């Protein structure tokens, strides 16, 4: 049996936790402060814990309050998703597809795919959230997203299936003014004495291992100074003079003035966007959308 009173109490707790003030939380909730304070006290009594430290400055979470806040936030998000699904069902919508995508995929790959999805599934609501590549697999495993569009390669997880959609030749990102920043294509062997900023291995083990092997085949083992979670972070670290990075050539347009992108003479390519899904969680709707995406678009379709 659903405990609606507890759900309401948790919703009130979340408002106070986010506002850090009973008065502001009450105003946000459209209620007066005394009933809100009373409801939080009832929740504390029911849980047999103290959730807030009250002072003239406001309401600060206790250690217990901090501990339960992430779970309450997650619960609130799930309730909002449920409410959206109910409204869509009542309006005749066929369902919601939640996509997690890295920024580059949102710019290059997704617009055309979403257009095709909406053409073939007009009753479907498509929700897109921005993620980093390292977040893709956990989000698919937990069911937070149905499809991921991220920089993923190789065997990812027992239940995670993937399909490469876009690949790019590698280039070298160097700080502006670096001795190697002038000229045309740069041999990989020329980077032997440099500090590297690498895409973290846990994000894409195959890509990471391929780059390490390529360096060794060029006569050196790369000195990895930093492992980061995104290409944007690689560029940022290079701009701070922390080393050099092997990045997709397509990032040239987003590089700031303090970073130079030079072509790599060695013919190395990486998957910049792959579509991934959880085969254990997939349903008929997800399968239909995957089929839509994997079908070759008609001539002239972008």
C-alpha positions, -999 to 999 in steps of 0.1 A, spaced: 0 0 0 14 34 -10 21 57 20 10 90 5 16 109 37 53 98 37 56 109 1 43 143 10 66 146 39 96 137 18 86 163 -8 85 189 20 119 177 33 134 182 -1 121 217 -4 135 227 30 168 210 22 172 229 -11 161 263 2 180 258 35 152 279 51 117 271 63 102 304 53 115 303 17 105 266 14 70 274 26 67 302 1 79 279 -27 54 253 -17 25 278 -14 19 272 23 25 290 55 56 282 76 40 268 108 23 238 91 56 231 72 76 231 104 50 208 120 51 183 91 89 182 92 88 175 129 63 147 123 87 132 97 116 134 121 95 117 148 84 90 124 120 83 113 134 88 148 161 111 136 169 148 135 170 161 99 177 198 103 197 221 126 176 253 130 191 287 136 185 323 128 203 318 96 180 291 84 179 253 84 210 233 78 209 195 72 222 172 98 245 143 89 215 121 86 197 147 65 227 148 41 228 110 40 192 106 28 191 137 5 204 119 -26 178 91 -23 150 116 -17 161 135 -48 161 103 -68 127 94 -55 113 129 -64 127 125 -100 110 91 -103 77 106 -91 79 133 -117 86 107 -144 56 87 -133 34 119 -133 46 127 -169 39 91 -180 4 92 -166 -3 126 -183 11 113 -216 -10 81 -214 -41 102 -208 -33 124 -238 -28 94 -260 10 95 -261 27 61 -266 55 66 -241 87 84 -232 122 77 -245 150 91 -223 182 97 -241 216 105 -224 241 122 -248 274 139 -247 276 175 -260 292 166 -293 265 140 -300 238 165 -292 253 189 -318 262 164 -346 243 131 -343 211 135 -324 192 163 -343 188 141 -374 181 110 -355 154 126 -333 137 140 -364 135 104 -378 123 90 -345 95 116 -343 85 109 -379 81 72 -373 68 74 -337 47 106 -337 31 98 -303 65 93 -286 80 119 -262 117 121 -265 136 135 -234 173 143 -238 197 149 -209 233 158 -212 258 133 -198 296 126 -199 307 94 -214 317 79 -181 281 83 -169 265 64 -198 269 28 -185 257 35 -149 227 54 -162 218 26 -186 222 0 -158 200 20 -134 173 27 -160 178 65 -157 181 65 -195 170 42 -223 196 50 -248 231 66 -245 250 84 -272 285 87 -260 322 79 -266 321 42 -260 340 13 -276 345 -24 -272 329 -47 -246 313 -25 -220 292 -47 -197 275 -80 -199 241 -64 -206 252 -33 -224 250 -34 -262 266 -7 -284 267 3 -320 294 28 -333 278 57 -352 306 81 -358 344 79 -358 370 106 -363 408 107 -370 429 116 -341 447 149 -338 470 164 -312 460 192 -288 489 213 -277 492 246 -256 495 276 -278 532 285 -282 543 249 -276 575 241 -297 555 215 -316 524 237 -323 536 250 -357 536 230 -389 515 203 -405 508 167 -395 527 156 -364 541 121 -361 531 103 -329 568 96 -321 574 134 -318 554 133 -286 576 108 -268 589 133 -243 555 150 -236 532 147 -206 498 133 -217 462 141 -207 443 109 -215 406 100 -216 401 78 -186 405 41 -193 373 32 -173 353 52 -199 365 33 -229 391 6 -222 395 -4 -258 401 32 -270 426 38 -241 445 6 -248 446 13 -285 462 46 -280 487 32 -255 496 5 -280 500 30 -308 524 50 -287 545 19 -279 545 10 -316 560 44 -322 588 37 -297 577 51 -264 554 46 -235 533 77 -229 538 95 -196 501 100 -185 499 129 -162 461 132 -160 432 109 -168 400 129 -174 364 121 -181 357 141 -213 373 156 -243 363 190 -231 384 183 -199 413 172 -221 412 205 -240 409 225 -207 439 208 -192 460 214 -223 450 250 -222 464 252 -186 497 239 -199 493 205 -182 504 185 -212 493 174 -246 463 153 -256 452 130 -285 417 142 -294 392 137 -322 401 161 -351 365 174 -351 371 193 -318 392 218 -337 362 242 -339 357 242 -301 393 247 -291 400 280 -273 427 304 -284 452 290 -260 450 255 -275 463 244 -310 450 213 -327 474 197 -352 467 168 -374 483 135 -365 504 119 -392 497 84 -380 463 71 -393 445 65 -360 408 67 -356 385 66 -325 348 61 -321 335 96 -311 298 85 -308 283 51 -302 247 43 -294 243 20 -263 214 4 -245 208 -21 -218 196 -54 -233 181 -65 -200 160 -34 -196 150 -29 -233 112 -31 -241 92 -31 -273 93 7 -276 131 8 -272 136 -20 -297 114 -1 -322 134 31 -318 167 12 -321 154 -3 -353 145 32 -366 179 45 -358 199 16 -373 179 16 -406 197 35 -434 179 68 -439 165 76 -473 187 94 -498 189 131 -491 179 126 -454 204 141 -430 
